[in-house]
Amino acid sequence: MKQREKLLFQSGKIIETLIEAGDHFQVVAREMKFNETILIFSSIVEGFGAIEKNLRDLALANGYMQNNIEKIKKTISLITTLIEERNLIKVSEVMQFTLMPQLQQWKEVLDEEDFYSRGEQHSITIGIYLCQENPINKIRPERVSALLKESKKRDIKLIFFSSKAVDFNLKQIKANVYDDGEWIIESVPFPEVIYNISPKARVYWSRTERRLRREIPFTCFNIGDKFHLPKKIVESRKYDELLIPFKIIAKETTLKSFLNVNKRIVVKPIKGSQGNNIYFIEKKGKRFSILEHQKQHILSEEELNHWIKEEFLQEKVYIVQKYVECRTKNDEPYDIRAHVQKNGEGKWEITKVYPRIGNRKTILSNISRGGKVISLTDLLYREFGKAGNKYEKALIDLSLGLTKHIDKLYGFSFDELGLDLAIDENGRFWLHEVNTSPQSTFHEEERAVKTIAYAEYVGKNQLFFINEFNKKVNTDGQFDVLKTKLEKVESDGRYRIGMLVSESENNNLAIACAYVAKYEDVQFFYFTPKDIDYDEMLIRGYYYEDKKWIPKIVEYPHAIYDRLRLRGMKSYSHIYEEFEGIPFTNEFFGNSISKLEVYDKLNLSNALDENIIPYKKVERVKDIFDFLNKYGKIIVKPEVGSFANGVHFIEKKNIDNYFLALGEIERTYSEMYLTQYLREILKNGKFIVQKYIESRTIDNQPFDIRVHMMKNEKNDWSFVNIHPRVGVYHAVILVLRKGGYIGKLSSFLERNFGKDIYINIESEVRTLSLNVAVEFERLYEERINEIGLDIAVDKELKLKLIEVNVNKPGFINYEFELAKHAIPYAIKLAEKKL
């Protein structure tokens, strides 16, 4: 089915679903069920938004259709206001007499225009998908065989693939396919539907998965952790009597107070599976029994306190729960797993209900922990006699009813659920857990029948479901395409170069890049992290037009000039993951680089021996004094840092007399007091000690030479700017805003070193800089396009490398030179990518 036909067909199906939801909405509104009313209305609003977007993408939202859309928006706004006022009687009236006729009219218009087909009867392809690796390496062989067997019966093709196998340009997948008794690798078109075997919340989706979800319906959805579902059930005020009381362990007293009240408790991770890390704790007098599977420990109260801190108050989040006694007459722990699935019509059916019986020495019944399975009828008869039939019927009814209720709470998105139920000694039902990907060790074929049938149903009807775990996360200030009327920039065949910046980025550089981009005949825009709409995969890019920055909606760029430079920083990792596959001008990790690491790498290469200043990692104060005794004057500086922060100059004047300069602070110390001072600063960070290089002007001011280099369009290192920087303090060079100043290199060298020498020094600076840039690039795998070098000139006119800056070298008044390098290089990356 072509993309246009797919969107039209999908829109028609969504309208039908909205009309069905509207009928149900009127019922719950009349019954004054406020929470259910909100839930269903939210689904209606989301469905309407999806149709509006489809029609906009297809350029159909105009004329009569656009007028109809605006009317529906006004009605939705009115209903929203009435719901906020809790006027459900009026809500029901507006739904019945206004919104429902509008939706029906909308549907009739689509029918009359033949905008969507009623579903073609053709064989489809189902994609079995796992994001990080091919699912055939993770699914049990028995399950794979069952899926293949059922798909063959229904004349359906199965393909198995991970995100790495997807090619969006060709709309193809390089998948594993079982053909004529053997596995082969085959390039196939996108499937009609994807069965994702391990559903994750949206925050864990890769960019590939999000792109796939925009084009292809998925069958499986996430349910959240062990806290989320109980919270929703309690809020719905239905089936909440099944829940076992629990609390999240936020501090030591939470568990202890819960234990004092209940005497016997269960502790388990809020995100866990297969019975791992589950503890049964029982208070016995002044001591405490802890049982994990079959391992038992007896602890004192002090030992218990220590264990709680070490085990439950670290990174993982745990819950503490009342222990419900559910054991057979043979004293074996058991629960009842109900596996419920949607069939080929999207209706819920029981696939299998079976007891899981554990070892009597444990509290767990999980099959993965050594449990066994028997017939439900046999167990209930053995435990409850003639009343077993009554319990069995009640379990079946409860399983179906509870499943439908949970599905409704999550937007009718689930394809299957595994309910873990229990019957206590008083005959009361309890709900332990609900899983969205339950095990099916002993009924793979029964499961596969409904799995394939439901996937076929979703694929043929192109049903795109949504629940709260794949909704857009509303972040303050984050760009939302659906809430803007900005102009969208259409693709015109030219490369799009985007400059990723912080909100405080130099505006003059962006302007310079815009002019260079115009000369190079490419599109250019800048954007910040807040300008990305991750769901729609669009950007609010700022274009320079008529000497003003104009925001517009634009597709992702072909290459990114990264001025943000925060790769590797946890808070920004999602940005770089989002643009995976798009070339960045710089792939080096953000923040300041470790000076020690750079020195070590360059030192080992032996290519720059004459230019590396003697250095050592400071492990104790003695290391600093060893350097002082050897060189007389030294620099002690943080291993990681910039802008000369924390850089100490220390000089040994004579025995027990030391001079120290830190910026504008200058002091004299005895050896004892200097030792105390150094011990204090070493407590607060890691430092390097380095020989001090006498790089001073004829006026006795400290100076260095800053060399700023970038890659050009030929991928060669090129000089952007070289200038001397002169300091005003004793030994450090400061940026301009803190009192330092710069000059023109040739004039500076001539004044300080004479006409006969300065040309040679300038030539040596260029040679050394090229050697360092090439060597640095060789030593690191990450792509870099920009580097700043700080070079000293000692008394013997030898060049010494002070530091290497690859994070974001500063610049003063030469933005256009940067732009002339950055834009052509980005274009080169885009050409290589495409």
N, C-alpha and C positions, 0 to 999 in steps of 0.2 A: 504494500500500500504506500503510495507516494506521501510525502510530508504534508502537502496541502490536503489531500483526501483524509489523511489520518487526523489532522486537526479539526476538520469539519465533522468527521465521524465522531470524534471524541466529544466535541461540543454538543452534538445532538444527544449523545448518551448522558452527558452531564445534566442537560436540561431535563431529560426523563427522570434522572435521579433526584433533581431538585423538586420536581413535582411530587414524587413519592415522599420525599422528606417533608414537603409542605403539608401533605395530608396528615402525616404523623405529628407534625408540629402543632396542628390545630387541636389534635386529641389531647396532647400533654398540656397545652395551654389552657384548654377548658377544664382539665382536671387539676389546674393550679399547681403543676409540678414545675416549680421555678427553675431548679438546676437543670433538669432535662430540657426545658425550653431554651435555656441559654446554650446548651450543648448543641442541639439540633440547629438552632439559628446560626451559630458560628459556622457549622458545616455548610449551610445555605449561602452565607456570605462568601465563604472561600470558593464554593463552586461557581457562584456568579462572577467572582474575580477571575477565575480560570477561563471562563467563557469569554469575558470581555477582553482578556489578553489575547486569546486565540483569534478573535475577530479583528483585533487591532493589528496583530502580526500579519493577518491575511488581507489587511486593507479593506475589510468588509464593514467596519464600524462607521458607516456614514449614512446620511439620508434618513430614511424611515427607521432603519435599524438603530442608528445612533440616538434618535428621538426616544425609541423604546428603552434603550439602555439608561438614558437620563431619568426616565419615569421610574424605572425599577430602583435606581439609586436613591431617589427621593422617598420611595416607599420603604426601602431598607432603613434609611435614616429615621423615618417616622417610627418604625417598629422598634429600632434601637432605643429611641427616646422613651417609648411606652414601656419597654422592658425595664429600663432604668427606674421608671416610676412604679414598677411592679403592677402595672395595669394589664393583667393577662387577659381579661375579658375583651378589652378593646384591641389587644394584640391579636387575639383570635379572629376578631371581626375584620381587621385590616388584612390579615393573611388570607382569609376566605374570600373577601369581596374585592380586594385590590391586587395584592401580589400574585395570588394564584391565577387570576385571569390574565395578568401581564405575562407570567411565565408561559401559560398555555398559548397566548397570542404569539409570543416569541417562537415557540416550538412550531406553530402552524406556518409562520413565515418561512422558517427553515425548510419545512416539509414542502411548501409550495414552490420554493426556489430550487428544490432538490439539492440542498446544500450538503446533505450527508446521506450515505447509503445505509441500508439496514443490516449490513454485515454480510460479507461475501463468504460463501461456504468453500473455504480452501484450506489446505493443510498449512499449518504454521510451524515456526521454529521456536523452541523454548531455550533460552540461555540459562545455564546453571552457572551462577557467578559467585565468586569470592574475591574481595578487593585485592588482597596482598599476594595471594598465590592461587594456582589452579586448584579448583575444588576437588578434582579427582585425587589429589594428594592428601586431602583432609577428610573426605567422606568415607565411611566404612564401605568396603567393596560390596557387601551385601545390599547396601542401600543404592549404590550405583547400579548394580545389576537389576534391582527391582524397578528403578526409574527407567532404565533402558527397555526392560521387558514391557512395561506398561505403555511407553511411548510408541513402541513398535506396533502394539495392538491398535493404537489410535492413529497410526500413520502420521506421527509427529516426529520431527527431527530435533534431537537434543545436541547442544553444543556446550562444552565446558571451557570456561575461560576466567582470567583475572584481568585487572585493570591494565596490566602491561600489554595485553594482546589487542587493545582497542585502537583503531585508526579512524579518527573522526573526519579526516579529509576525504578518505575513500569510503567512509561509512561501512567499514568492514572490520571483522574480528578474526584474528589468527587463533583458531580454537582447536581444542581436542575433540575429535568426533570418532565415535565407534562405528566402524563400517566393515561389514562382512567378516566379523569375528576378530578384528584387530583395531587398535587405536592408531589414528592418523592425525597429522596436523593439516588443517584446511582453512583457507581464507574464505569466510562466508559473510553474506550481508548481515546487517543488524537483525536480531530476532524480533518477533512481534511482542515478546514478553520476557521478563527476566525473573527467574526464581533465585533470589539471593539467600543462600543457605544460612547466613549468620548476620541477621539485621543489626545495624548499629544506629545510634543516635546521630543526628545530622552533623554534630561537631566533629565526629570521627570519619565522615565521608571524605574520600579523596576528591580532587577536582574531577577526575575521570568519572567517578560514580555520580557526582552531581550533574555532570553533562549528560550521562546516560539517563538519569531520572527525568531530565527535561524532554527526552525524546521517546523513551520506552517505559511502559508501565512495569512496576516491580510488584511482586506478590507478598513480600514479607516486611514486617515493620517491628520496630523496637517497642518494648513495653516499659522500659525504665528499670530502676533498681527495686530492692525489696521494700523500700519506704514509699515509693511513688504510687504504686497501685493501691495499697491499703488506704492511703490518703484520699485517693479519688473515690474509693468505695464508701468511705466514711462520709465524704461530702455529698455523695449521691443518696445517702440514707436508705440504701437497699443492699441486702446481703451483708451488712456490716456486723451482724451477729456471728458471722462465721470467722471473724478475725481474732487471732490470738493476741492479747495485749502485749505491747512491746515499746521500747524506747531506744533512741539512738544514744550510743555511749559517747557523751561529750566530755565527761570528766570521770575521775575515779569513783566519786560518790554515787554517780548514776547507777553503776552496776551493783555496788554494795547495798544501796537502799532498796533496789529491786530485789536483791537476794534476801534481804531481811524480811520483806513482805511475802515473797513467794516460796522461799526455802529451796526450791529446785528451779533452775533456769537454764535456758539455752542461749548461747552467744554465737552469732554467725556474721560473716561479712555481708555488708549491704549489697555488694556486687560479688556474688559467688555462684558456684555450680558444682554439681556432682558430689555434694557432701563434703567438700574440702573446707578445712579450717572451721569446723563446727565443734563447739565445746559444750558439754553438759556439766553444770556446776551444782553441787549440792552441799548445803551447810550441815555439818555433823558436829554438834557441840561447838567447840572452839576451833575446829579445824574444817578444812574445805576439800571436798573430793572433786577433782577435775578429770573428766573422761573425754578423750578425743579418739573417736572410733573405738579401738580396743585398748588404747593406752590410758592407764589411770595414774594420777599423781595425787598425793595428799599434801596439802600446804597449810602452813600456819597463816595467821592473819597478815603478819608482816610480809611473808613470802607471796601471799595473794596480792597485796598492794603493789609489790614490785612487779609481779607478773602482769597485772592489769596495765601498768604504765608502759611496760616493754611491748606487750602484745597488742593492746587495743587503743592506745593513745598516740600512735605514730602516724604513718601515712594512710593506711587503710581505715575505712569507716566501718564500724561494727554496730549491730543492734543486739539488745538483750531482750529476751522473750520468755514469757511464762512457759514452763514445761507442761505440756498436755500429755497425760498418760494414755498411750494408744498401743497396747500390747495384746498379743493373742493369749489364749489359755495356757500355751506353752511358754509364756513369758518372753515372746519374741516381739521386737518392735515392728510395726507395720504402718503403711499408709496405702492409700488407693489412688492410683494415677488414672485420670480420665483424659484420654487423647481425643480431642474434638477437632474436626476439620470442616472447611467449606467444600461443597461438592461442585460438580460441573455447572450448577445453576447459581452458585454463590450462596447456597443455603447451608446452615450448620447441621452436621451429622456426627453422631458418635462413631469413632473408628474403633476404639478399644477401651474398655475399662478393666483394670487388672490390679490386684493387690501386689505390693512389693514387701517382702518379709525379710528382715535383717537378722543378724546374729544376736542371740540373747544377751551377749556381753556388751552390746553397743546400744545406742539410741537411734541409729540410722538404718533406713531400709533401702537406700539407694542401690540399684543394681551395680553401678560402677564401684561401689564399696563392698561388694560381695553378697548383695542381697539376692533373693530368688523370687520367681514369679509363679503364682498358682492361679487357678480359676477363681473368679469373683464369686460365683455361685457356691463353690465348695467352701471357700473361706467363710462366707456369711452364714451358711448353714451350720458349719462347725462351731462358729462363735456365738450365733444367735438362735440356732435351731429353726423352728418354723417361722420366726419373725424375720429370717434372712431374706425371704422374698420381698417383704415390705421395705427392708433397707435397700435392697437392690434397685427396686423401682424408684425409691426416693433419691438414690445416688444418680441414676440416669436422668431423672427430671432436674435435679439440682445442677448436674454438669451442663446440660443444655441451657437451662435458664441463666445460670451464672455466666457461661460463655457469651451468650447473646448480650447480657448486660455489660460485661467488660468490653465487648466489641463496640457497643454503642458509646461507651465512655471514651473510646479512642477513635471515634470517627468512622466506625465500621470498616477498619482497615486490615484487620487480622485475617490470615489465611488458616491458621491452626493455633491451638493452645493446648498446653499440658497442665491440667489442674492436679495439684497434690492435696488430696482430701484425707481426713482422718475421722474415726469414730471413737470417742472416748469411752470410759468405763460406764458412763451414764447413758450411752447411746446418742450423745450429741455430736453433730457434724462440726468439723473445723476445717478451715482452709489454711494450709501451710504456705504454699507458694503457687505462682502461675508462671509458666515458661512459654516463650514464643517459638523455641526450637527444641521441642522435647525429644528425648531419645526414643527409638523404636526398634530396639535390638531384636525383639521377638515377633515383630509384625511389620517388617519393611514392605512387603508386597501390598498389604492392606493400606498402608500409608501412601504408597506410590500411586495407587489408583486415584485417590482424591487429589493428591499433589498435582498430578499431570492434568486431571480434569479441570481443576480450578484454574491452573495456569492457562489452559486453553481458553477457558471462559473469559479470563481477564484480557488475554491477548486478542481474541477475536472482537471483543467489545471495547478494546482500548480504554480500560478503566484505570484512571490515575487516582489512587487513593492518597489521602493525606491524614497523618495524625500529628500530635503535638511534637513528636520527636523528629519530624522532617519539615516542620514549619520554619519559616524565616525567624531568626532570633532578632527581636527589635532592640538594637543598641542605641543609646542616646546619640543623636547626631549622625548615625550611619545613613548613607545614601540609600534611598528606596525608590527604584524606578517607577513602581506603581503609584507613588504619591507625588509625582512631578509632571510638569507639562513642558519640560525642556525639549528643545529641538534635538532630534536624533541625527547624528552624522552618518550619512550613507557611505558605504564602501565605494571608492572611485578608482580602485585598482592600484593606488599608491600605498607605499608602506606607511604604517602608523607607528610612530615613535612616541612612547609615553615616558615622561620623566617622573619617577616616584620620589616625592619630597616630603619633608616634615612641614608642619604648618608655619615654621619660622624660616623656611628656606629663602636664600637670596633671590629676590625677584628679578634683579638685573641679569642673573645668569639665565633664568627662564626666558627672558626677553631676547637675549643674545641667541639662545638655542632656537627660538621661533624664527628669527631672521635667517639663521643658517639653514634651518629646515626648509624655509621657503625657497632659498637659493638651490638647495638640493632636490627640490620638488617632492617632498614627502610631507605627510600630515604630522603635526607635532602638537602635543598637549601635555600639561602637567596635571598630576593628581596626588592626593594624600591618601593615607589608609582609610580615612572616613568617606572617601569618594567611591568606594567599591561596593557594588551590589552583588554579593556573592551568589545569591540565588538566581538572579537573572543573568549573571555573568556579563554585566555591563558596568561602565565607569562614567562618573560625572567628570569629564575632562575639560580643562580650561584652555580655550583657543585664543590666541592673540590676534585680535581684529580691530582695525582702526585705533590702535594704541590703547586698547582695553582688553582685559581678560574676560571672555564670554564662556559661561558654563554650558556644556552640551552633553548629550548622551552619546557615548561612543563604545564600540566593541573593544575587547581586549587588544592591546597593541601587538605588533609583530616583534618588537624588541623594546626592552626597558632600560633607560638610563637611570641607574639607581643612585640617587642622592640621599636616600634615607639611610642606607648602609647599616641595617640592623639585622642582617642575616645571622641566624644562630642564637639570637636573643629570644627567650621563651615567649615573651609577650607579643612578639611579632612573627613568630614562626608560621602562623596561619596565613600570613600575607604571602610569604615566599612559597609556601606549599600551594597556595591558590594559583600562582602563575607558573607552576611546574610545567616544563615543556616550552616556555617562552624564554628566549635568551636574555640574560641580564649582562650589562656591560661589566659588572663586577660580581664575582661569586664568593669573594673572600668573606669570612665571618666578620660580624660587626664589632663595634667597640674598639678600644685600643688593643693592639697586639702585644703579646708578651715580649719585652725587649730581650729577656734572657733567651727565649726560644729563637729569636732572630739571630742574636749573636752566636748562639751555639751552631745553628745551621750554616751560617756563613763561614764560621770558623772551621767547621769540618770540611768544607768544600776546598779549602787551601787556595782558592783563587784570589782571595783578598787579604792574604796574611799581612801585608805591609800597611793595610788601611784599617784593620780592626784594632781598636783601642783595647789594651789589656783590661780585663774585667773578671769578676767572680760573683757568683751568687752568695749573698750574705747568709750564712747559717748560724753564725754567732758573732759577738762583738769583736772577738779576736781577729776575724777575717778583715775587718775594717782597719784595725791597728796594724796588721801585717802590711796592708797596702800603703798606709801612711808612712811606715818605717822604710818601705821600699821606694816610694815615689815622692814623698813629701807633701804633695798636693793631690787630692782625690775628689771625686764626685760620688755621693751616695744618693741613689734615686730609686723610686718605686719601680718594681718589675713591670707593672702596668700603669700607665698614666700618660697625661698629655698637658700641654700649656705650661710646662716647667713646674707643675705643682709638686711639692714635696722634694724638690731637687736641692740637696745640700752640698755646698762647697766646704771642704775641711782642709786646713793647712797646718802642718806641724811647724811651729815657729822655732821651738827649742824644747829641751826636756821639760815635761809637765806644763807646756804652754801651747794651746791649740786655738786657732782662729776658725770660726764657723760662720758661714753666710747662708741664710735661707731667705731668698728674695731680698727685701730691703732690711731684714733683720741681720745684724752683725754682732757676734758675741765672742768673748774669749773664755776658754774653759781650761781647768786643770784636767789631768788624765782621769782622775776619779769622777769628776762631775760630767765629763764628756762620756765616760763609760755608762753612767746612770742615764744620761739623756738618750744615748743610742739604744740601750736596753728597752727604754720606754717606746721609742718609735718602732722597734722591731716587733713589739707585741701587737702592733696595729696593722701589720702588713708585711709583704715580702719585698726585699730590696736587693739592689745590685750595687757593688762597689766598683769604681772604674778610675783608672788613672786620669788626672786632669790634664787636658791639652791646653797649653798656653796659646790660644787663638785670639789675639788682641790687636786692636788698631794702633796706629802711631800715637793716638791720644789715650792709649791704655784702657780702652773699652772692650769688653768681650764681644766677639762677633762670630757668626757662622754663615755659611752659604746655603740657602734653601734652593734646591733643584726640584722643580715640579715637572713631571713627565707623564705623558698619556700615550695610549696606543692610537695610531692613525688608521686611515681606511685600508692600509696595506697590512695591518696587524703588526706594524713595526713600532718600536718605542721612539717617541718624538719629544723634543723639548718644548714645553708650554711656556715656562718662564724660569729664569735663574736670577736671583737677587741676593745681595748681602743683607743680613739682619743684625743690627747693632743693639746691644743691651745697655741698660743704664745702671744695673746693679753689679755686684762684684764679679759674678761668674756665670749668670744665666741669661739667655736670650729671651726676651718677652715679646708677646704679640703686641701689635700696635695699641690696642685699647688699654694695655697696662703699662704703656710708656716706652716700648721699644720703637725702633724706626728702621726703615729700609732705604735702599738706594739703588742706583744703577750699577750693575756688576763691573763693567769696564772702567768706569770712572773711579769706582771704589778701589779696585785692584791697582789701578795706576797711581792713585794718591798714596796708597799704603805700601806698595811694593816697588814702585818705579816703572818707568816706561819699558825697560829692558826685560822685565820679568813677568809683568801682568798677563801678557798674551799667552805665555807658556802655562801659567797657573789656570787661566780660563780654559785652555785646551785640555789640561789634565782633569779639571773638574768635569768636563763633558765626557771624557773617556772613562773616568771612574764611575760616573753616574750610569752610563750605558752598561758597564760591566756589572754593577750592583743590580740594576733592573733585570737584566737577562738572567743573572745567577739566582736572584730571588724568585723569579718566575719559574725557573727550572726546579727549585727546591720545593715548591708548593703545587699541588694538583689543581687548586681552585683558580678559575679565570680571574685575572686582575687587569684593569685597563688604566689604572692611575696609581702613581706612587710619588711620595714626597721624601726627599733625602736631605738630611742635615749634615753638612760637611765642615770640618774644622781645618784650619791651616796652622801648623805648629811653627815653632821658631826656626826650624830647619827647612821651612816651606814644604813640608810633607803633608799630604792630604790624609785626614783621618775621618772615618765614618762615625758620626755621633749616633744617629737614629734613622730608622726607616718608618715611614708613615704610609700605610695603605688603607686606612679607614676612610678619611675624608680630608685630604690636605687642604689647608686654608688657602685663600687667594685674595688679593687686594687689587682691584681695578684692572684685572685682565680677564674678565668674564668672556669676552668675545673669543679670546684665544682658546679657552676651555671648550666653548661651544663648537669651534672649528674642528676640534678633535673628537668631541663626544658624539656629535650627530653622525658624521661619516662612519665612525666606528660602529655605532648602533645599526646603521643601514647595512653595513657589511655583515653583521651578525644575523640580521633579518634575511638577507640574501642566502646565507649559508643554511639557515634553518629551512627556508622554503625551497 
